[in-house]
Amino acid sequence: MKYMLLIWTNPENWDAVPAGEYAEYMALDKALLETGELIVSAELADPVNSRTVRVRDGVAATTDGPFLEAKEHLAGYFLVECESLERALAVAAMIPAARAEDERVEVRSVMDTAGLEM
């Protein structure tokens, strides 16, 4: 089963990121590659660089940013293939953001084309 591990963070805390945390992410990537569970992982750019597209009445409108009311935003993700939800949760717990005060890791099943996971 595939799982998307979504890393939510508050950019106000980025100055306080512990030294060596990036190395922890790289080590986790390497470990998950060795087990064959990692499909892809990526860090996302700051939301100030994002755009939102909405199509209404056939007309596309593009605006700056995600316009979220929350302080947190999606900062990165891991797409993994694990034998069970329990294993995906264990992997999520290894992500450094899961330990941070104002950060969290959301675990979501990836639906296949049949959509039977709902």
MMTF fields as JSON, N, C-alpha, C and O atoms, coordinates in Angstrom:
{
  "mmtfVersion": "1.0.0",
  "mmtfProducer": "UNKNOWN",
  "numBonds": 471,
  "numAtoms": 472,
  "numGroups": 118,
  "numChains": 1,
  "numModels": 1,
  "chainsPerModel": [1],
  "groupsPerChain": [118],
  "chainIdList": ["A"],
  "bondAtomList": [4, 2, 8, 6, 12, 10, 16, 14, 20, 18, 24, 22, 28, 26, 32, 30, 36, 34, 40, 38, 44, 42, 48, 46, 52, 50, 56, 54, 60, 58, 64, 62, 68, 66, 72, 70, 76, 74, 80, 78, 84, 82, 88, 86, 92, 90, 96, 94, 100, 98, 104, 102, 108, 106, 112, 110, 116, 114, 120, 118, 124, 122, 128, 126, 132, 130, 136, 134, 140, 138, 144, 142, 148, 146, 152, 150, 156, 154, 160, 158, 164, 162, 168, 166, 172, 170, 176, 174, 180, 178, 184, 182, 188, 186, 192, 190, 196, 194, 200, 198, 204, 202, 208, 206, 212, 210, 216, 214, 220, 218, 224, 222, 228, 226, 232, 230, 236, 234, 240, 238, 244, 242, 248, 246, 252, 250, 256, 254, 260, 258, 264, 262, 268, 266, 272, 270, 276, 274, 280, 278, 284, 282, 288, 286, 292, 290, 296, 294, 300, 298, 304, 302, 308, 306, 312, 310, 316, 314, 320, 318, 324, 322, 328, 326, 332, 330, 336, 334, 340, 338, 344, 342, 348, 346, 352, 350, 356, 354, 360, 358, 364, 362, 368, 366, 372, 370, 376, 374, 380, 378, 384, 382, 388, 386, 392, 390, 396, 394, 400, 398, 404, 402, 408, 406, 412, 410, 416, 414, 420, 418, 424, 422, 428, 426, 432, 430, 436, 434, 440, 438, 444, 442, 448, 446, 452, 450, 456, 454, 460, 458, 464, 462, 468, 466],
  "bondOrderList": [1, 1, 1, 1, 1, 1, 1, 1, 1, 1, 1, 1, 1, 1, 1, 1, 1, 1, 1, 1, 1, 1, 1, 1, 1, 1, 1, 1, 1, 1, 1, 1, 1, 1, 1, 1, 1, 1, 1, 1, 1, 1, 1, 1, 1, 1, 1, 1, 1, 1, 1, 1, 1, 1, 1, 1, 1, 1, 1, 1, 1, 1, 1, 1, 1, 1, 1, 1, 1, 1, 1, 1, 1, 1, 1, 1, 1, 1, 1, 1, 1, 1, 1, 1, 1, 1, 1, 1, 1, 1, 1, 1, 1, 1, 1, 1, 1, 1, 1, 1, 1, 1, 1, 1, 1, 1, 1, 1, 1, 1, 1, 1, 1, 1, 1, 1, 1],
  "groupList": [{"groupName": "MET", "atomNameList": ["N", "CA", "C", "O"], "elementList": ["N", "C", "C", "O"], "formalChargeList": [0, 0, 0, 0], "bondAtomList": [1, 0, 2, 1, 3, 2], "bondOrderList": [1, 1, 2], "singleLetterCode": "M", "chemCompType": "L-PEPTIDE LINKING"}, {"groupName": "LYS", "atomNameList": ["N", "CA", "C", "O"], "elementList": ["N", "C", "C", "O"], "formalChargeList": [0, 0, 0, 0], "bondAtomList": [1, 0, 2, 1, 3, 2], "bondOrderList": [1, 1, 2], "singleLetterCode": "K", "chemCompType": "L-PEPTIDE LINKING"}, {"groupName": "TYR", "atomNameList": ["N", "CA", "C", "O"], "elementList": ["N", "C", "C", "O"], "formalChargeList": [0, 0, 0, 0], "bondAtomList": [1, 0, 2, 1, 3, 2], "bondOrderList": [1, 1, 2], "singleLetterCode": "Y", "chemCompType": "L-PEPTIDE LINKING"}, {"groupName": "LEU", "atomNameList": ["N", "CA", "C", "O"], "elementList": ["N", "C", "C", "O"], "formalChargeList": [0, 0, 0, 0], "bondAtomList": [1, 0, 2, 1, 3, 2], "bondOrderList": [1, 1, 2], "singleLetterCode": "L", "chemCompType": "L-PEPTIDE LINKING"}, {"groupName": "ILE", "atomNameList": ["N", "CA", "C", "O"], "elementList": ["N", "C", "C", "O"], "formalChargeList": [0, 0, 0, 0], "bondAtomList": [1, 0, 2, 1, 3, 2], "bondOrderList": [1, 1, 2], "singleLetterCode": "I", "chemCompType": "L-PEPTIDE LINKING"}, {"groupName": "TRP", "atomNameList": ["N", "CA", "C", "O"], "elementList": ["N", "C", "C", "O"], "formalChargeList": [0, 0, 0, 0], "bondAtomList": [1, 0, 2, 1, 3, 2], "bondOrderList": [1, 1, 2], "singleLetterCode": "W", "chemCompType": "L-PEPTIDE LINKING"}, {"groupName": "THR", "atomNameList": ["N", "CA", "C", "O"], "elementList": ["N", "C", "C", "O"], "formalChargeList": [0, 0, 0, 0], "bondAtomList": [1, 0, 2, 1, 3, 2], "bondOrderList": [1, 1, 2], "singleLetterCode": "T", "chemCompType": "L-PEPTIDE LINKING"}, {"groupName": "ASN", "atomNameList": ["N", "CA", "C", "O"], "elementList": ["N", "C", "C", "O"], "formalChargeList": [0, 0, 0, 0], "bondAtomList": [1, 0, 2, 1, 3, 2], "bondOrderList": [1, 1, 2], "singleLetterCode": "N", "chemCompType": "L-PEPTIDE LINKING"}, {"groupName": "PRO", "atomNameList": ["N", "CA", "C", "O"], "elementList": ["N", "C", "C", "O"], "formalChargeList": [0, 0, 0, 0], "bondAtomList": [1, 0, 2, 1, 3, 2], "bondOrderList": [1, 1, 2], "singleLetterCode": "P", "chemCompType": "L-PEPTIDE LINKING"}, {"groupName": "GLU", "atomNameList": ["N", "CA", "C", "O"], "elementList": ["N", "C", "C", "O"], "formalChargeList": [0, 0, 0, 0], "bondAtomList": [1, 0, 2, 1, 3, 2], "bondOrderList": [1, 1, 2], "singleLetterCode": "E", "chemCompType": "L-PEPTIDE LINKING"}, {"groupName": "ASP", "atomNameList": ["N", "CA", "C", "O"], "elementList": ["N", "C", "C", "O"], "formalChargeList": [0, 0, 0, 0], "bondAtomList": [1, 0, 2, 1, 3, 2], "bondOrderList": [1, 1, 2], "singleLetterCode": "D", "chemCompType": "L-PEPTIDE LINKING"}, {"groupName": "ALA", "atomNameList": ["N", "CA", "C", "O"], "elementList": ["N", "C", "C", "O"], "formalChargeList": [0, 0, 0, 0], "bondAtomList": [1, 0, 2, 1, 3, 2], "bondOrderList": [1, 1, 2], "singleLetterCode": "A", "chemCompType": "L-PEPTIDE LINKING"}, {"groupName": "VAL", "atomNameList": ["N", "CA", "C", "O"], "elementList": ["N", "C", "C", "O"], "formalChargeList": [0, 0, 0, 0], "bondAtomList": [1, 0, 2, 1, 3, 2], "bondOrderList": [1, 1, 2], "singleLetterCode": "V", "chemCompType": "L-PEPTIDE LINKING"}, {"groupName": "GLY", "atomNameList": ["N", "CA", "C", "O"], "elementList": ["N", "C", "C", "O"], "formalChargeList": [0, 0, 0, 0], "bondAtomList": [1, 0, 2, 1, 3, 2], "bondOrderList": [1, 1, 2], "singleLetterCode": "G", "chemCompType": "PEPTIDE LINKING"}, {"groupName": "SER", "atomNameList": ["N", "CA", "C", "O"], "elementList": ["N", "C", "C", "O"], "formalChargeList": [0, 0, 0, 0], "bondAtomList": [1, 0, 2, 1, 3, 2], "bondOrderList": [1, 1, 2], "singleLetterCode": "S", "chemCompType": "L-PEPTIDE LINKING"}, {"groupName": "ARG", "atomNameList": ["N", "CA", "C", "O"], "elementList": ["N", "C", "C", "O"], "formalChargeList": [0, 0, 0, 0], "bondAtomList": [1, 0, 2, 1, 3, 2], "bondOrderList": [1, 1, 2], "singleLetterCode": "R", "chemCompType": "L-PEPTIDE LINKING"}, {"groupName": "PHE", "atomNameList": ["N", "CA", "C", "O"], "elementList": ["N", "C", "C", "O"], "formalChargeList": [0, 0, 0, 0], "bondAtomList": [1, 0, 2, 1, 3, 2], "bondOrderList": [1, 1, 2], "singleLetterCode": "F", "chemCompType": "L-PEPTIDE LINKING"}, {"groupName": "HIS", "atomNameList": ["N", "CA", "C", "O"], "elementList": ["N", "C", "C", "O"], "formalChargeList": [0, 0, 0, 0], "bondAtomList": [1, 0, 2, 1, 3, 2], "bondOrderList": [1, 1, 2], "singleLetterCode": "H", "chemCompType": "L-PEPTIDE LINKING"}, {"groupName": "CYS", "atomNameList": ["N", "CA", "C", "O"], "elementList": ["N", "C", "C", "O"], "formalChargeList": [0, 0, 0, 0], "bondAtomList": [1, 0, 2, 1, 3, 2], "bondOrderList": [1, 1, 2], "singleLetterCode": "C", "chemCompType": "L-PEPTIDE LINKING"}],
  "groupTypeList": [0, 1, 2, 0, 3, 3, 4, 5, 6, 7, 8, 9, 7, 5, 10, 11, 12, 8, 11, 13, 9, 2, 11, 9, 2, 0, 11, 3, 10, 1, 11, 3, 3, 9, 6, 13, 9, 3, 4, 12, 14, 11, 9, 3, 11, 10, 8, 12, 7, 14, 15, 6, 12, 15, 12, 15, 10, 13, 12, 11, 11, 6, 6, 10, 13, 8, 16, 3, 9, 11, 1, 9, 17, 3, 11, 13, 2, 16, 3, 12, 9, 18, 9, 14, 3, 9, 15, 11, 3, 11, 12, 11, 11, 0, 4, 8, 11, 11, 15, 11, 9, 10, 9, 15, 12, 9, 12, 15, 14, 12, 0, 10, 6, 11, 13, 3, 9, 0],
  "groupIdList": [1, 2, 3, 4, 5, 6, 7, 8, 9, 10, 11, 12, 13, 14, 15, 16, 17, 18, 19, 20, 21, 22, 23, 24, 25, 26, 27, 28, 29, 30, 31, 32, 33, 34, 35, 36, 37, 38, 39, 40, 41, 42, 43, 44, 45, 46, 47, 48, 49, 50, 51, 52, 53, 54, 55, 56, 57, 58, 59, 60, 61, 62, 63, 64, 65, 66, 67, 68, 69, 70, 71, 72, 73, 74, 75, 76, 77, 78, 79, 80, 81, 82, 83, 84, 85, 86, 87, 88, 89, 90, 91, 92, 93, 94, 95, 96, 97, 98, 99, 100, 101, 102, 103, 104, 105, 106, 107, 108, 109, 110, 111, 112, 113, 114, 115, 116, 117, 118],
  "secStructList": [7, 3, 3, 3, 3, 3, 3, 3, 3, 7, 4, 4, 4, 4, 4, 4, 7, 7, 6, 6, 2, 2, 2, 2, 2, 2, 2, 2, 2, 2, 2, 2, 2, 2, 2, 6, 7, 3, 3, 3, 3, 3, 3, 7, 7, 7, 4, 4, 4, 7, 3, 3, 3, 3, 3, 3, 6, 6, 3, 3, 3, 3, 3, 3, 1, 7, 7, 7, 1, 1, 1, 7, 3, 3, 3, 3, 3, 3, 3, 3, 3, 7, 1, 1, 2, 2, 2, 2, 2, 2, 2, 2, 2, 2, 1, 4, 4, 4, 4, 1, 6, 6, 7, 3, 3, 3, 3, 3, 3, 7, 7, 7, 6, 6, 7, 6, 6, 7],
  "xCoordList": [0.84, 0.0, 0.886, 1.906, 0.485, 1.238, 0.645, -0.567, 1.56, 1.166, 1.91, 3.099, 1.196, 1.806, 2.002, 1.046, 3.236, 3.583, 3.817, 4.847, 2.859, 2.877, 3.466, 3.01, 4.465, 5.164, 4.618, 4.799, 3.948, 3.376, 4.266, 4.642, 4.599, 5.518, 5.115, 4.344, 5.631, 5.421, 6.729, 7.733, 6.75, 8.003, 8.607, 9.787, 7.813, 8.357, 9.415, 10.232, 9.41, 10.353, 11.589, 12.453, 11.687, 12.788, 14.157, 15.145, 14.231, 15.517, 15.995, 17.182, 15.07, 15.409, 15.591, 15.632, 15.699, 15.895, 17.236, 18.264, 17.228, 18.475, 19.531, 19.214, 20.763, 21.859, 21.849, 21.646, 22.062, 22.106, 20.771, 20.715, 19.692, 18.384, 18.329, 17.737, 18.948, 18.963, 19.642, 19.2, 20.707, 21.404, 20.498, 20.592, 19.616, 18.66, 17.699, 17.372, 17.25, 16.37, 17.092, 16.512, 18.341, 19.107, 19.326, 19.258, 19.587, 19.776, 18.474, 18.501, 17.347, 16.063, 15.784, 15.324, 16.06, 15.92, 16.738, 16.243, 17.986, 18.874, 18.339, 18.337, 17.891, 17.373, 16.13, 15.984, 15.236, 14.009, 14.286, 13.577, 15.303, 15.71, 16.241, 15.954, 17.016, 17.585, 16.517, 16.675, 15.416, 14.333, 13.375, 12.513, 13.532, 12.651, 11.316, 10.403, 11.188, 9.914, 9.771, 8.651, 10.882, 10.804, 10.526, 11.244, 9.477, 9.197, 9.807, 10.529, 9.513, 10.083, 9.899, 8.973, 10.789, 10.617, 11.079, 11.933, 10.501, 10.892, 10.557, 9.606, 11.371, 11.131, 10.451, 10.849, 9.443, 8.731, 9.231, 9.658, 9.171, 9.611, 8.664, 7.541, 9.146, 8.356, 7.047, 7.039, 5.945, 4.652, 4.604, 3.741, 5.511, 5.504, 5.806, 5.517, 6.386, 6.694, 5.602, 5.744, 4.514, 3.472, 2.375, 2.256, 1.588, 0.437, -0.741, -0.561, -1.935, -3.158, -3.952, -4.119, -4.444, -5.238, -6.638, -6.82, -7.613, -9.028, -9.677, -9.444, -10.492, -11.232, -12.698, -13.296, -13.264, -14.679, -15.302, -14.804, -16.387, -17.088, -16.144, -16.243, -15.22, -14.3, -13.133, -12.336, -13.013, -11.934, -10.976, -11.385, -9.692, -8.676, -8.232, -7.927, -8.202, -7.706, -6.539, -6.649, -5.427, -4.227, -3.979, -4.008, -3.733, -3.435, -2.133, -1.72, -1.497, -0.273, -0.611, -1.645, 0.277, 0.213, -0.957, -1.861, -0.912, -1.992, -3.172, -4.249, -2.995, -4.045, -4.646, -5.866, -3.794, -4.252, -4.353, -3.544, -5.335, -5.493, -4.596, -4.303, -4.17, -3.345, -1.916, -1.464, -1.212, 0.199, 1.061, 2.146, 0.572, 1.342, 1.12, 0.086, 2.107, 1.946, 2.676, 3.518, 2.343, 2.957, 4.386, 4.616, 5.341, 6.748, 7.478, 8.554, 6.905, 7.554, 6.757, 5.716, 7.268, 6.543, 7.46, 8.539, 6.999, 7.576, 6.442, 5.352, 6.671, 5.731, 6.394, 7.455, 5.754, 6.342, 5.378, 4.169, 5.931, 5.118, 5.468, 6.585, 4.486, 4.704, 3.733, 2.675, 4.11, 3.275, 2.004, 1.044, 1.988, 0.816, 0.779, 1.769, -0.386, -0.523, 0.389, 0.972, 0.512, 1.378, 2.809, 3.47, 3.299, 4.663, 4.757, 5.751, 3.745, 3.759, 3.787, 4.471, 3.049, 3.064, 4.432, 4.897, 5.07, 6.412, 7.416, 8.29, 7.288, 8.164, 7.91, 8.855, 6.648, 6.313, 6.94, 7.378, 6.988, 7.575, 9.088, 9.676, 9.72, 11.165, 11.486, 12.643, 10.495, 10.718, 10.978, 10.18, 12.081, 12.414, 11.289, 11.15, 10.492, 9.401, 8.383, 7.698, 8.27, 7.306, 7.662, 6.793, 8.93, 9.378, 9.283, 9.359, 9.118, 9.147, 7.838, 6.767, 7.943, 6.794, 5.649, 4.507, 5.931, 4.885, 4.841, 4.433, 5.251, 5.236, 4.528, 4.354, 4.121, 3.456, 3.623, 3.942, 3.405, 3.444, 2.089, 1.665, 1.43, 0.122, 0.334, 1.084, -0.314, -0.186, -1.504, -2.556, -1.437, -2.649, -2.426, -1.392, -3.391, -3.343, -3.494, -4.237, -2.783, -2.912, -3.89, -3.688, -4.938, -5.965, -5.473, -4.773, -5.838, -5.561, -6.715, -7.631, -6.692, -7.704, -9.106, -10.086, -9.222, -10.537, -11.107, -12.322, -10.274, -10.738, -11.298, -12.149, -10.84, -11.401, -10.887, -11.375, -9.913, -9.315, -10.199, -9.94, -11.214, -12.055, -12.968, -13.74],
  "yCoordList": [-1.18, 0.0, 1.244, 1.295, 2.231, 3.486, 4.472, 4.543, 5.234, 6.25, 7.54, 7.525, 8.664, 9.977, 10.497, 10.608, 10.812, 11.362, 12.853, 13.261, 13.65, 15.09, 15.823, 15.646, 16.632, 17.349, 18.772, 19.568, 19.075, 20.397, 21.139, 20.595, 22.378, 23.139, 24.608, 25.091, 25.293, 26.726, 27.415, 27.227, 28.207, 28.831, 29.797, 30.134, 30.246, 31.121, 30.404, 31.052, 29.076, 28.295, 27.856, 27.175, 28.229, 27.73, 28.18, 27.473, 29.334, 29.798, 28.937, 28.93, 28.211, 27.394, 25.916, 25.078, 25.59, 24.192, 23.715, 24.351, 22.598, 22.094, 21.765, 21.274, 22.04, 21.676, 20.17, 19.413, 19.748, 18.326, 17.725, 16.547, 18.503, 17.932, 17.526, 16.503, 18.328, 17.981, 16.627, 15.829, 16.375, 15.092, 13.944, 12.838, 14.207, 13.18, 12.827, 11.657, 13.836, 13.579, 12.74, 11.81, 13.067, 12.314, 10.868, 9.943, 10.681, 9.33, 8.527, 7.332, 9.173, 8.493, 8.112, 7.003, 9.023, 8.693, 7.447, 6.526, 7.433, 6.309, 5.007, 3.97, 5.062, 3.855, 3.328, 2.119, 4.223, 3.792, 3.299, 2.426, 3.846, 3.327, 1.899, 1.032, 1.673, 0.341, -0.706, -1.869, -0.297, -1.254, -1.388, -2.266, -0.509, -0.539, 0.153, 0.029, 0.881, 1.526, 2.938, 3.406, 3.62, 4.999, 5.03, 4.42, 5.749, 5.991, 7.334, 7.43, 8.369, 9.703, 10.54, 10.314, 11.501, 12.499, 13.828, 13.876, 14.913, 16.235, 17.291, 17.172, 18.319, 19.512, 20.521, 20.663, 21.217, 22.195, 23.598, 23.895, 24.451, 25.843, 26.598, 26.167, 27.723, 28.593, 28.974, 29.235, 29.01, 29.349, 30.72, 30.953, 31.629, 32.933, 32.78, 33.676, 31.642, 31.384, 30.592, 30.259, 30.29, 29.458, 30.297, 31.494, 29.656, 30.272, 29.32, 28.105, 29.873, 29.088, 29.342, 30.488, 28.265, 28.372, 27.86, 26.767, 28.661, 28.26, 28.539, 29.585, 27.599, 27.803, 27.954, 27.063, 29.084, 29.366, 29.792, 30.687, 29.144, 29.436, 29.377, 30.181, 28.407, 28.192, 29.153, 29.085, 30.048, 31.037, 30.733, 30.62, 30.602, 30.343, 31.648, 32.623, 31.65, 32.808, 32.339, 31.342, 33.047, 32.71, 33.798, 34.989, 33.367, 34.298, 33.881, 32.725, 34.818, 34.521, 33.714, 33.919, 32.797, 32.063, 31.115, 31.069, 30.361, 29.407, 30.033, 29.438, 31.226, 31.912, 31.039, 30.951, 30.406, 29.598, 30.467, 31.37, 30.187, 30.922, 30.354, 31.033, 29.13, 28.476, 28.99, 29.507, 28.843, 29.208, 28.148, 28.443, 26.912, 25.813, 25.75, 26.174, 25.215, 24.946, 23.658, 23.173, 23.122, 21.889, 22.194, 22.961, 21.589, 21.896, 20.801, 21.043, 19.595, 18.499, 17.227, 17.2, 16.18, 14.914, 13.731, 13.869, 12.586, 11.298, 10.485, 10.443, 9.85, 8.874, 7.518, 7.243, 6.674, 5.386, 4.254, 4.456, 3.083, 1.886, 0.966, 0.458, 0.759, -0.013, -1.181, -1.164, -2.185, -3.382, -3.138, -3.901, -2.071, -1.823, -0.36, 0.364, 0.053, 1.39, 1.56, 2.626, 0.521, 0.601, 0.919, 1.713, 0.308, 0.586, 2.018, 2.697, 2.488, 3.866, 4.85, 5.872, 4.547, 5.4, 5.376, 6.398, 4.224, 4.117, 4.938, 5.594, 4.897, 5.701, 7.18, 7.961, 7.569, 8.973, 9.45, 10.596, 8.594, 8.949, 9.165, 9.809, 8.637, 8.828, 10.164, 10.585, 10.831, 12.11, 13.177, 13.325, 13.925, 14.911, 15.88, 16.281, 16.264, 17.21, 16.67, 17.449, 15.359, 14.767, 15.086, 15.052, 15.395, 15.705, 17.182, 17.547, 18.033, 19.478, 19.976, 19.433, 20.995, 21.538, 21.968, 21.569, 22.769, 23.311, 22.634, 23.252, 21.382, 20.655, 19.334, 18.873, 18.726, 17.425, 16.707, 17.318, 15.41, 14.592, 13.908, 13.161, 14.178, 13.582, 12.363, 12.426, 11.259, 10.022, 9.77, 9.665, 9.674, 9.437, 8.308, 8.242, 7.429, 6.345, 6.963, 7.925, 6.398, 6.806, 5.863, 4.648, 6.412, 5.569, 5.018, 5.704, 3.789, 3.273, 3.669, 4.363, 3.253, 3.691, 3.213, 3.817, 2.157, 1.66, 2.46, 2.456, 3.144, 3.96, 3.152, 3.647, 1.926, 1.065, 1.387, 0.818, 2.289, 2.582, 3.462, 3.595, 4.055, 5.006, 4.306, 4.949],
  "zCoordList": [0.0, 0.0, 0.0, 0.687, -0.772, -0.812, 0.19, 0.394, 0.81, 1.781, 1.481, 1.162, 1.587, 1.464, 2.879, 3.646, 3.217, 4.522, 4.305, 3.767, 4.727, 4.482, 5.679, 6.809, 5.433, 6.497, 6.569, 5.648, 7.675, 7.91, 8.897, 9.935, 8.568, 9.401, 9.47, 8.64, 10.443, 10.602, 10.222, 10.909, 9.147, 8.709, 9.729, 9.633, 10.701, 11.737, 12.566, 13.219, 12.547, 13.343, 12.561, 13.113, 11.301, 10.488, 10.986, 10.788, 11.623, 12.14, 13.306, 13.632, 13.933, 15.1, 14.762, 15.663, 13.479, 13.091, 13.627, 13.395, 14.342, 14.923, 13.863, 12.78, 14.194, 13.297, 13.101, 14.051, 11.895, 11.614, 11.211, 10.857, 11.256, 10.908, 9.433, 9.088, 8.572, 7.146, 6.936, 6.11, 7.679, 7.584, 8.026, 7.495, 9.004, 9.434, 8.303, 8.104, 7.565, 6.422, 5.367, 4.805, 5.104, 4.1, 4.552, 3.742, 5.841, 6.374, 6.287, 5.993, 6.54, 6.428, 4.979, 4.707, 4.049, 2.622, 2.28, 1.631, 2.724, 2.423, 3.024, 2.36, 4.267, 4.931, 4.226, 4.048, 3.825, 3.148, 1.733, 1.23, 1.093, -0.218, -0.078, -0.903, 0.979, 1.205, 1.493, 1.124, 2.16, 2.438, 1.261, 1.25, 0.263, -0.902, -0.662, -1.479, 0.446, 0.77, 0.201, 0.001, -0.063, -0.547, -2.041, -2.834, -2.413, -3.824, -4.214, -5.206, -3.429, -3.666, -2.399, -1.62, -2.21, -1.151, -1.72, -2.605, -1.2, -1.689, -0.654, 0.118, -0.671, 0.13, -0.787, -1.943, -0.298, -1.117, -0.818, 0.298, -1.824, -1.672, -0.742, -0.48, -0.259, 0.611, -0.079, -1.282, 0.665, 0.06, -0.615, -1.462, -0.258, -0.932, -2.421, -3.213, -2.798, -4.198, -4.912, -6.088, -4.207, -4.811, -5.442, -5.179, -6.266, -6.914, -6.764, -6.691, -6.719, -6.652, -7.921, -8.338, -8.538, -9.762, -9.477, -8.942, -9.841, -9.739, -11.086, -11.693, -11.548, -12.784, -12.421, -11.819, -12.79, -12.551, -13.866, -14.55, -14.201, -15.463, -16.655, -17.582, -16.62, -17.729, -17.796, -18.731, -16.829, -16.834, -15.686, -14.531, -16.024, -15.007, -14.367, -15.054, -13.049, -12.296, -11.446, -10.733, -11.517, -10.758, -9.724, -10.034, -8.488, -7.412, -6.738, -6.832, -6.065, -5.327, -4.087, -3.451, -3.76, -2.505, -2.363, -3.198, -1.278, -1.014, -0.283, -0.242, 0.299, 1.048, 2.134, 2.271, 2.892, 4.016, 5.253, 5.464, 6.052, 7.301, 8.399, 9.383, 8.229, 9.244, 9.192, 8.17, 10.306, 10.351, 9.684, 9.183, 9.679, 9.09, 7.584, 7.067, 6.907, 5.484, 5.128, 5.884, 3.982, 3.509, 3.086, 2.151, 3.779, 3.547, 2.781, 2.235, 2.733, 2.034, 2.202, 2.859, 1.596, 1.658, 1.38, 0.804, 1.801, 1.447, 0.848, 1.417, -0.267, -0.799, -0.596, -1.155, 0.214, 0.567, 0.231, 0.115, 0.079, -0.085, 1.075, 1.172, 1.956, 3.17, 3.23, 2.6, 3.992, 4.114, 4.911, 4.798, 5.725, 6.565, 6.988, 6.88, 7.47, 8.023, 9.229, 9.426, 10.028, 11.208, 10.818, 11.487, 9.738, 9.277, 8.761, 9.019, 8.04, 7.546, 8.71, 8.645, 9.771, 10.966, 11.634, 12.136, 11.64, 12.221, 11.41, 11.976, 10.088, 9.233, 9.491, 9.607, 9.58, 9.839, 11.144, 11.237, 12.138, 13.428, 13.33, 14.199, 12.285, 12.078, 11.427, 11.428, 10.878, 10.198, 11.261, 12.187, 11.145, 12.168, 12.49, 13.645, 11.524, 11.771, 12.765, 13.427, 12.881, 13.811, 15.263, 16.134, 15.527, 16.891, 17.235, 18.408, 16.237, 16.462, 17.067, 16.798, 17.872, 18.604, 17.695, 17.919, 16.679, 15.811, 14.448, 13.465, 14.378, 13.12, 13.315, 14.443, 12.218, 12.298, 10.978, 9.958, 11.008, 9.805, 9.678, 10.56, 8.578, 8.291, 7.411, 6.437, 7.74, 6.978, 6.258, 6.889, 4.921, 4.133, 3.153, 2.489, 3.065, 2.076, 0.686, 0.495, -0.264, -1.65, -2.319, -2.321, -2.88, -3.496, -4.828, -5.573, -5.116, -6.45, -7.359, -6.917, -8.591, -9.539, -9.179, -9.613, -8.405, -8.008, -6.849, -6.649, -6.081, -4.968, -3.809, -3.07, -3.636, -2.613, -1.219, -0.243, -1.1, 0.199, 1.062, 2.258, 0.508, 1.268, 2.191, 2.902]
}
